[in-house]
Amino acid sequence: MNSKRLSGLGIRKIALLGLTLSLLISLLAACSGGSNESAEKRVLRIGFVSGSADMESYYRQQYTDTYEIMNQNIEIEIVNAINYDDQRFEQTEPGKPSEQPDPYEKMKEMLTGQNPVDVIVFDYNQLRRLTQDNLLQPLDPLVTQDKFDLSDYVPTVMDGIKSAGDGNLYALTPTFSSSALFYNKKIFADLAISPPTDKMEWQEVFNLARQAAKGEGEDRNFGFSFNRWMSDGFNDTQVYSQALQLKIWDDKGEKMLVNSDQWEEVWNTVASFYKDEIVPTQQYMQTMYEKQSEMGGGHDPFNGDLFIKGRVAMTIGDYGYINELKRASDHASKIKDFVPVDWDVVTVPVNPNDPETGGSIYLSQLMGINAKAQNDKDAWDFIKFINGKDWAKLKSRSVYEMVARKEFLKPIGGLQYNIDAFTTLKPLPPASSDADMVYREKPGIWEAQQFGYQLFQEVIEEKKSAREALAEWETKGNAVLERLKTNPEGGNGGIEVMPMPR
């Protein structure tokens, strides 16, 4: 009799377990957005611009494992347009450089070949060309059809995506990176100067920098730095000129555009910052390194980062810099004579001709549906899942990137700062497809840029005026561009070319 009772209990337990599993499967199917309507096994091919066998594991952990668990009838295949292993193990003739594949052309083959991928993951600078070549499906009809809520998407991200698609939505991204202007609150308070605010023009920030730069020698506090690391004047002119949407050459790479009033203003401004020590100079940094060496060296956890050391009033940094500032503050007691920076952020400076634009937005995980996708239904379901609120909630824990859904954008580690500074401005418009093509069709075009480095040093040293140096850069650059018409690979042809700084 006891045996029969145990048998009955066992049957009931098995039945209960079966019911539980059935409910769990139903729940997972519901969470997946309906992809489990059919038990038929289906393949979803997801393409990446580059990768290798080792990177496939990372791609799966980062993007697909959770979706695959929740969609048991979907098999994910990872495809790389460029396989790093092919280049790593390729044997080339001595003295002959290996041929570098064109990323865009390889990606195009992956999208249009006999077995095309369904989803493509790519960078922002490739979006405009993909849409112009009609390689992506528009997502607007799918968003409308499924009533997929994008109302809380960060406007700067949505604006950036649509601006590359002529106002249409061809891709979505779950995360993004952005930059802001970090400032030292104590420096401004001690000098009784009003700190920077959102949407200040570049010249307004530069004026503040001059007011904030004080002190002599080792005790110098600098007003501004174009980035948190030691740089040089020429690279700083590139940052400033790009923010003003100036170009070195035309979109076809046939004519230099640097001999202009706008470029002269850029060079004069940045050169004066170095001559007046408004920005950290290489001489100052060398003095600091020599002093550290004389005192026995020792480990510098900040590796020359002068903002974190309280020596720079303002600097441009990306979102991940917040984590570095927090870590420094959390471990301040372990660092001799270190006082954590009291900081906040505002938007990066803006161009007065376009005060709503200026955001340095980096969209590296854009996802679109191939126009020739064999499984576009599951492709859209996957993109919805990765760009949904549940996924955004998980990714909001990251300290290096921001989630595209504003609902889950929270300050890191309970800190208090102006997080809107990273999302307020529209991103700078993407380069035209013609401009991108120049670098692929004329690999030697970098030679035309190199002249600018040495010429700018001569401006700082007051050997030439900015306009004289720019006119010389124009002449030498045009000579290079002319040679590239018959020899796109370059080769200085007897012209002395200064090495670019590292």
Secondary structure, 3 states (H helix, E strand, C coil): CHHHHHHHHHHHHHHHHHHHHHHHHHHHHHHCCCHHHCCCCEEEEEEEEEECHHHHHHHHHHHHHHHHHHCCCEEEEEEEEEEHHHHHCCCCCCCCCCCCCCHHHHHHHHHHCCCCCCEEEECHHHHHHHHHCCCECCCHHHHHHHCCCCCCECHHHHHHHHHCCCCCCCCECCEEECEEEEEEHHHHHHCCCCCCCCCCEHHHHHHHHHHHCECCHHHCEECCECCCCCCCHHHHHHHHHHHCCCCCECCCCCCECCCCHHHHHHHHHHHHHHHCCCCCCHHHHHHHHHHHHHCCCCCCCCCCCCCCCCCECEEEEECCHHHHHHHHHHCHHHCCCCCCCCEEEECCCEECCECCEEECCECCCEEEEECCCCCHHHHHHHHHHHCCHHHHHHHCCCCCCEECEHHHCCCHHHCCCCHHHHCCCEECCCCCHHHHHHHHHCHHHHHHHHHHHHHHHHHHCCCCCHHHHHHHHHHHHHHHHHHHCCCCCCCCCCCCCCCCCC
